[in-house]
Every structure is written in structure tokens, then in C-alpha cells.
Amino acid sequence: MITLIVVIAVTLTACSGRELSTAAPNSPPVVDADAEIPETDVAVYYLRSDGRPHLVREVHSIRVSDDVFLAAVRELTDGVPTTPGTQVGFPHEISCLGVQVDGHRADVRFSKDLVMAGSNVETLTLAVIALVNTLTEFKTIEQVCLRANGVGQVDLELWLTALGFQGQPLKRDLSMVLEPAIWVEHPEPNGIVTNPVLVRRSALVDGGVVEVRLASEAGEILAETFTETSKKRPERGNFDTEIVFTSPGGGRGFLEVFHTELTSGEERDKVIIPVVFENNGKFTAGP
């Protein structure tokens, strides 16, 4: 009898161990919810107050589940700047409640703290300009209107007037964006380029001249050119040009955009963009 009891106990213990060992594989796997949310790059503008107060443009990679416009505004108000000395323009107590896009206009709704913030006028003015510039980075948005919960339209307009704005809607203003001196929106990093390559966007440089150089991954210069910006320093201007190059027959390379300091001949504020050359025999010879 004792022997039989011992055998039964050992058997039950073994069965119990098998049940415990098979329970874990049948449990649902742990899924990282953020891993399923795609990332996208957005340009946001932050405040730098040392020296002359101005705005700094940064490109951030953010996760967007559905509303990219709201995600961009929240990166502006709650994100972490990467340029030394920069900070978020809006006070932290201000919350963005939503962004509604109607045609080419974006209506941004904030909490009532928007008009009750204790920041100084200059800081709030730059914060509003940063908001408008961030949203108008999207090609579909040309104008921005501000709203605040519990704040009448008249009171909101008076608040904006006190900040130096002449009514709504508000439009893009890059006059206070001093950094970086040059940025390029086309071509995109690691994008496939065909001949000729379209190069465009913004520069704040002496003389209003930017230079463009295209090189292979090995360092061979394929083509060089220059173009004038729409405005010269102290104003920021746009540029839009094409560079025709000799085909390297595929592979990778780099596009460099910069300006040359007249007194020293030094290449300054250089932007380097990695590119991929199309290899389909459609290239034409460049200078």
C-alpha cells in the first residue's frame, strides 16, 4: 500500500510539472504597441534665446497613429530639442486639444491657458510663429488659425494683436529662423536620384549664393554648380535649381549644399545628403 501511494504521488507530481511547462508557450505573446506605429519625419521649430532670440528648425522622427498634424504640434509643444541652447516655445501648461484641416487652412485648438500663459511677449510671439511654420511645412497647409477653449474670438484676436499679429489666419514667416543657415527638402536622404537632380529649399547666406556639388561614394566629383537665393542675408531666401551630372553607373553618392565665405574661401554651413544613383541607362552627360 505504501509503495502504491508513493507511485501515485510521483505520477501526479510529474503530470503537474508537464502542465506548468506547457502553459507558457500557450500564453499570448507580448506585443510592443509602439512597434506597430509607423514613424515619419516632421520639421518643427524651437526657440533659442541666447544672443538674438530666434527660431531653430529641426527634423524629428515621430510615431504617428492617425493624425500627423496633431502629432507634429505635440512634438512642437512637448518634444525635446536637439540643438544645444534651444527650448520649447509654449509654456508646458498649454495643451493642444486638436487640429482640424479645412482645405489649405489648419484650425488649432488649445486649452484656455493659451491666453493666460505667463511667458513674456517675445517668447509667445516666437512660439506662435513656430507653430505656424511647423504646420505649413505640410504642403497642403498654407494658413493657420488659433482657437482656445472658453476664450471668445474677440479676446483671442486682442491677445494676438498684443503679440504683434494683424489678425487671422496666420501665414508662414521664416524671418526669425536663423538656424540652420541652409536646409534642403529635395532630394530626400537616401532617395533615388535621376539626371538632372532637383535641389531646392532655403538659405540665409551672405551674397545670396549657394553652391551644389554631387560626388560618388568614393569621393569622385560628378558635377558642381551654383544658384542664387530669392533673398540675401539678413533675409532668408529660397533656392531651386538642377544639377546635371555624369552617370557613375549606379551605386551611392553624396549631394553637398553650402556657401563659400568670401574672405577666407572656406566652405560653410554644409549640408550633406546621401543619395542613390539610378542605374537604368537614362543618364545624360554633364559638364
C-alpha positions in Angstrom: 0.0 0.0 0.0 2.8 2.4 0.9 4.5 1.6 -2.4 1.3 2.3 -4.3 0.8 5.7 -2.6 4.4 6.7 -3.4 3.9 5.7 -7.1 0.7 7.7 -7.4 2.3 10.8 -5.7 5.2 10.7 -8.1 2.9 10.4 -11.1 0.7 13.3 -10.0 3.8 15.5 -9.5 5.2 14.7 -13.0 1.8 15.5 -14.6 1.6 18.7 -12.7 5.1 19.6 -13.9 4.1 18.9 -17.5 1.1 21.2 -17.2 3.2 24.0 -15.8 5.9 23.6 -18.5 3.3 23.7 -21.4 1.4 26.7 -20.0 4.0 29.4 -21.1 4.1 28.6 -24.8 0.3 28.8 -24.9 0.3 32.3 -23.4 -0.3 35.2 -25.8 2.9 36.9 -26.9 3.8 40.3 -25.5 3.4 42.8 -28.3 5.1 46.2 -28.3 2.2 48.5 -29.4 4.6 51.3 -30.4 6.4 48.9 -32.8 3.3 48.7 -35.0 3.0 52.5 -35.3 4.9 53.9 -38.3 7.5 56.7 -38.0 7.6 59.8 -40.1 9.8 62.8 -40.2 8.4 66.2 -39.4 10.1 69.7 -39.3 9.5 71.6 -36.0 10.7 75.0 -34.8 12.1 75.6 -31.4 13.2 78.8 -29.6 16.8 79.9 -28.9 17.1 82.9 -26.6 20.8 83.3 -26.2 22.1 86.3 -28.1 19.3 87.5 -30.5 16.2 85.4 -29.8 15.3 83.4 -32.9 13.9 80.1 -34.1 15.8 76.9 -35.0 14.4 74.4 -37.5 14.9 70.7 -36.6 13.7 67.5 -38.2 12.3 64.9 -35.8 11.2 61.3 -36.4 7.9 60.7 -34.6 5.4 57.9 -34.3 2.0 58.7 -35.9 -1.0 56.5 -35.4 -3.6 58.6 -37.3 -3.4 62.4 -37.0 0.0 63.6 -38.3 -0.9 67.3 -37.9 -1.7 66.8 -34.2 1.4 64.7 -33.7 3.5 67.4 -35.2 2.0 70.1 -32.9 2.6 67.9 -29.9 6.2 67.4 -30.9 6.5 71.1 -31.1 4.9 71.7 -27.6 6.2 68.6 -25.8 9.2 67.4 -27.8 12.9 67.5 -26.8 15.0 69.9 -28.9 18.3 68.5 -30.1 20.2 71.8 -30.9 22.2 73.0 -27.8 20.6 76.0 -26.2 17.1 75.6 -27.7 13.8 75.1 -25.9 10.1 74.6 -26.4 8.4 77.9 -27.1 5.0 77.3 -25.5 4.7 77.0 -21.7 4.2 73.4 -20.6 0.7 74.2 -19.1 -0.6 74.8 -22.6 -2.3 71.8 -24.2 -3.1 71.3 -27.8 -6.6 69.7 -28.0 -6.8 69.1 -31.7 -6.1 70.2 -35.3 -8.8 70.5 -37.9 -7.8 71.0 -41.5 -10.2 72.6 -43.9 -8.8 73.0 -47.4 -5.5 74.8 -47.1 -6.2 76.1 -43.5 -5.5 74.4 -40.2 -7.5 75.4 -37.1 -5.5 74.6 -34.0 -7.5 74.3 -30.7 -5.7 74.9 -27.4 -6.7 74.9 -23.8 -7.7 78.3 -22.3 -4.2 78.5 -20.8 -3.0 79.7 -24.3 -4.1 83.3 -23.5 -3.3 83.1 -19.8 0.3 82.0 -20.1 2.8 83.9 -18.0 5.6 83.9 -20.6 6.8 87.2 -22.0 5.5 88.7 -25.2 8.6 88.0 -27.2 8.6 84.3 -26.2 4.9 83.8 -27.0 5.3 85.6 -30.4 8.1 83.3 -31.4 6.1 80.3 -30.2 3.1 81.3 -32.4 5.4 81.8 -35.4 7.0 78.4 -34.7 3.5 76.8 -34.6 2.6 78.3 -38.0 5.9 77.3 -39.6 5.6 73.8 -38.3 2.2 73.2 -39.8 2.9 75.0 -43.1 5.8 72.5 -43.6 3.0 70.3 -44.8 2.3 71.1 -48.5 -1.4 71.0 -48.0 -1.4 73.7 -45.3 -0.9 77.4 -46.2 -2.7 79.2 -43.3 -3.2 78.6 -39.6 -5.9 79.8 -37.2 -5.7 79.6 -33.4 -8.6 78.7 -31.1 -8.8 78.4 -27.3 -11.4 76.7 -25.3 -13.5 79.1 -23.3 -12.0 82.2 -24.9 -14.1 84.4 -27.2 -12.9 85.2 -30.6 -12.6 88.9 -29.8 -10.4 88.2 -26.7 -8.3 85.9 -28.8 -7.8 88.5 -31.5 -6.8 91.1 -28.9 -4.3 88.6 -27.5 -2.8 88.1 -30.9 -2.7 91.8 -31.6 -0.7 92.3 -28.4 1.8 89.8 -29.7 2.1 91.8 -32.9 -0.1 89.8 -35.3 -2.5 91.6 -37.5 -5.5 89.2 -37.4 -6.0 85.6 -38.5 -5.4 83.5 -40.5 -1.6 83.5 -39.9 0.9 82.7 -42.7 4.4 81.2 -42.8 7.2 83.5 -41.7 10.8 82.4 -41.8 12.3 85.8 -41.0 13.1 84.7 -37.4 14.5 81.3 -38.4 18.3 81.7 -38.2 19.4 78.1 -37.8 20.3 76.1 -39.7 21.7 78.5 -42.3 20.8 76.1 -45.1 18.4 73.3 -45.3 17.4 71.0 -48.2 14.0 69.5 -48.8 14.7 67.8 -52.1 16.3 65.3 -52.7 15.5 63.4 -49.5 18.2 61.4 -47.7 18.9 58.0 -49.3 16.4 58.8 -52.1 17.0 57.6 -55.7 18.1 60.4 -58.0 17.9 60.7 -61.7 19.6 63.1 -64.1 19.3 66.1 -63.6 18.8 66.3 -59.8 16.4 68.9 -58.5 17.8 70.7 -55.5 15.7 73.1 -53.5 14.7 75.0 -50.4 16.1 77.6 -48.0 19.3 79.6 -47.2 20.4 82.5 -45.1 23.8 83.4 -46.6 25.9 86.4 -47.5 25.6 87.4 -51.1 22.6 85.0 -51.6 24.6 82.4 -53.4 24.6 78.6 -52.6 26.8 76.0 -54.2 25.9 72.4 -55.1 28.2 69.5 -55.5 27.5 65.9 -56.4 30.0 63.2 -55.7 30.3 59.4 -55.8 30.7 57.4 -52.6 34.4 57.1 -53.5 34.7 60.9 -53.5 34.8 61.5 -57.2 33.1 64.8 -58.1 30.4 64.2 -60.7 29.2 67.8 -61.1 29.2 71.2 -59.5 27.0 74.3 -59.9 25.7 77.3 -58.0 22.5 79.2 -57.7 21.2 82.4 -56.2 18.6 82.6 -53.5 15.5 84.7 -53.7 16.8 87.0 -50.9 20.2 87.8 -49.4 21.3 88.0 -45.8 20.0 89.5 -43.5 16.8 87.9 -45.0 16.3 84.2 -45.7 15.7 83.2 -49.3 14.6 80.1 -51.2 16.6 78.4 -54.0 15.5 76.0 -56.7 18.0 74.6 -59.2 19.0 71.5 -61.1 22.4 69.8 -61.3 23.3 67.7 -64.4 26.0 65.1 -63.8 28.0 62.3 -65.4 26.5 58.9 -64.5 28.5 56.7 -62.2 26.5 53.7 -63.4 24.6 53.2 -60.2 25.8 53.0 -56.6 25.6 55.6 -53.8 26.9 59.1 -53.5 26.5 62.4 -51.7 24.9 65.8 -52.5 26.6 68.8 -50.8 24.9 72.2 -50.5 27.0 75.0 -48.9 28.2 78.6 -49.3 31.7 79.9 -49.6 32.9 82.7 -47.2 34.3 85.4 -49.5 37.2 86.5 -47.2 38.6 83.1 -46.3 37.3 80.9 -49.2 36.0 78.4 -46.5 33.0 76.2 -47.3 30.4 77.0 -44.6 27.2 75.6 -43.3 27.5 72.5 -45.5 24.5 70.1 -45.8 25.4 66.6 -46.9 22.7 64.3 -48.2 23.3 60.6 -49.1 21.7 59.6 -52.4 21.3 56.5 -54.5 22.0 56.8 -58.3 19.5 55.2 -60.6 21.1 52.6 -62.9 18.9 52.4 -65.9 20.9 53.8 -68.7 18.9 57.1 -68.8 21.7 59.4 -67.7 23.0 62.2 -69.9 26.5 63.5 -69.7 27.0 66.6 -67.5 29.7 69.3 -67.6 
